[in-house]
Amino acid sequence: MPSLLKLREYLEFDPENSSLALELIEQLAQQGEFHEALTIVERSYQWHSEDPHFISWQAHLRLALKDYDSAISDYQRLFALGFDQVGLRINCALAQFQMGQYKEANLLLESVAELDAGNQILKARCLAQLEEVNTAISELSQLLIDCPEEKVAETIGLLSLLYLDDAQYALAEEYCDKALVLNDQQFDARITLASLYVYKVDTDKAMELLVPLDSEYPNTGRILALKALVHMYQQDMVQAIVCYEPACDLMPYHVGSRVNLGVVLFCQPRSRKC
């Protein structure tokens, strides 16, 4: 197999050679050089813009670089050309989930006959966002019966969060504890635990959990909304606004955060935003 250096030289000499370009793109992608790989794809488009191999690579690389909207456009173009392999549908669903297109993502995932555990979890997350919490709980409970070991903690952790959203607090706490025993860094369970402390109005303990979560997962609406609620309980309305405003931008349909933002703005002198 030619080295990257050699492939670059060969392609420079013969830029229209699709086989060389695709081999270089694949090697770059395998080494995590996504930006350079995408540059090769884009340069090759002047000769191969209708080639599904190049369209597919462009979609995959844009997905890897978190350019989700562009990746969706590429995947949809492939679908329109008649290419709808399972991997393409799943990748498109992942991009749609990241863009908040939960209904579209769920439909694509439902079109796949057998989803692996990771994508069953993704589907449950879509259902939860579509407020089909009971269905999500049911599907995850079924997955847990025969779940790969590496996905057990995430499945249990997400179940804890879904039980919390369904106001089944005892089950939320039970599953939260189980998940954190398996993996003390499991994201969903950490959110559940912080939420339970907020509900118990143990604001110091809640904030102790939320500060590192916010650092590790910046610009996460749910974390910001919880931090804002803690600040409200602590009567720190300025910091509550600082957290609620981006939370509302990130979760435009979350009514509770919008109502609370209005309340804290109302409490501020001469506020016109509420």
Long-range contacts (C-beta under 8 A, 24 or more apart in sequence): 1-27, 4-28, 4-31, 11-40, 15-43, 15-44, 15-47, 16-47, 18-44, 18-47, 18-48, 18-51, 18-53, 18-54, 21-48, 21-54, 22-53, 22-54, 22-57, 25-57, 25-61, 26-57, 29-57, 29-60, 29-61, 29-64, 34-61, 34-64, 34-65, 35-65, 37-61, 38-62, 38-65, 52-78, 52-81, 52-83, 55-81, 56-83, 56-88, 59-88, 59-91, 59-92, 60-91, 63-91, 63-94, 63-95, 66-98, 68-95, 68-96, 68-98, 68-99, 69-95, 69-99, 71-95, 72-96, 72-99, 72-101, 86-112, 90-115, 90-119, 93-119, 93-122, 93-126, 94-122, 97-122, 97-125, 97-126, 100-129, 102-126, 102-129, 102-130, 103-130, 106-130, 117-143, 117-147, 117-148, 117-151, 117-155, 118-151, 121-151, 121-154, 121-155, 121-158, 124-158, 124-162, 125-158, 128-161, 128-162, 128-165, 133-162, 133-165, 133-166, 134-166, 136-162, 137-162, 137-163, 137-166, 152-182, 153-179, 153-182, 153-183, 153-186, 153-189, 154-179, 154-183, 154-186, 154-188, 156-182, 156-186, 156-189, 157-183, 157-186, 157-187, 157-188, 157-189, 157-192, 158-188, 160-188, 160-189, 160-192, 161-188, 161-189, 161-191, 161-192, 164-192, 164-195, 164-196, 169-196, 169-199, 172-196, 187-213, 187-217, 191-222, 191-223, 191-226, 194-226, 195-226, 198-226, 198-229, 198-230, 198-233, 201-233, 203-230, 203-233, 203-234, 206-230, 219-246, 219-250, 220-250, 221-246, 221-247, 221-250, 221-251, 221-254, 221-257, 222-247, 222-251, 224-250, 225-251, 225-254, 225-256, 225-257, 228-257, 228-260, 228-261, 228-264, 229-260, 232-260, 232-263, 232-264, 237-264, 237-267, 237-268, 238-268, 240-264, 241-265, 241-268
